[in-house]
Amino acid sequence: MEATAKVTYVRIAPRKVQIVLDLIRNQPADKAMAILKHTPKSASEVLEKLLKSAIANAEQKDMDVSKLYVAACSVDQGPTLKRIRPMSKGRAYRINKKTSHINITLKEAE
């Protein structure tokens, strides 16, 4: 069995989320939670909340929480918010504020 959780439209660039996801991929759930608590990245707060949600979903499916591990985790780019920054001589530079869609899948180890 597997339990999944996803969060959409997170205002963090996917490149920044991917760095933290690489740390927790294929790790036991409790170790992944410890890694996220001690990682000084802005994405770790969102991923910690998402991992807690996935663990709660696993409990609802009567899975053994002590045997859970992060089987798959991925991030996709969401829509980009386009903003404009005024510059000198009447110019305008574009600022792209990227969003992310994040998925986490937990499975029971045999």
PENOR-V469112 format. One record per backbone hydrogen bond with DSSP energy under -1.0 kcal/mol. CO is the residue of the C=O (numbers start at 0). NH is the residue of the N-H. If there is no record, write none. Layout:
co=CO nh=NH
co=CO nh=NH
//
This chain:
co=2 nh=105
co=4 nh=103
co=6 nh=101
co=9 nh=11
co=9 nh=99
co=12 nh=16
co=13 nh=17
co=14 nh=18
co=16 nh=20
co=17 nh=21
co=20 nh=24
co=23 nh=26
co=26 nh=69
co=27 nh=31
co=28 nh=32
co=29 nh=33
co=30 nh=34
co=31 nh=35
co=32 nh=36
co=33 nh=37
co=38 nh=40
co=42 nh=46
co=43 nh=47
co=44 nh=48
co=45 nh=49
co=46 nh=50
co=47 nh=51
co=48 nh=52
co=49 nh=53
co=50 nh=54
co=51 nh=55
co=52 nh=56
co=53 nh=57
co=54 nh=58
co=55 nh=59
co=57 nh=62
co=58 nh=61
co=63 nh=66
co=64 nh=67
co=66 nh=108
co=67 nh=28
co=68 nh=70
co=68 nh=106
co=69 nh=25
co=71 nh=104
co=73 nh=102
co=75 nh=100
co=80 nh=96
co=82 nh=94
co=84 nh=92
co=87 nh=90
co=90 nh=86
co=92 nh=84
co=94 nh=82
co=96 nh=80
co=98 nh=77
co=99 nh=9
co=100 nh=75
co=101 nh=6
co=102 nh=73
co=103 nh=4
co=104 nh=70
co=104 nh=71
co=105 nh=2
co=106 nh=68
//
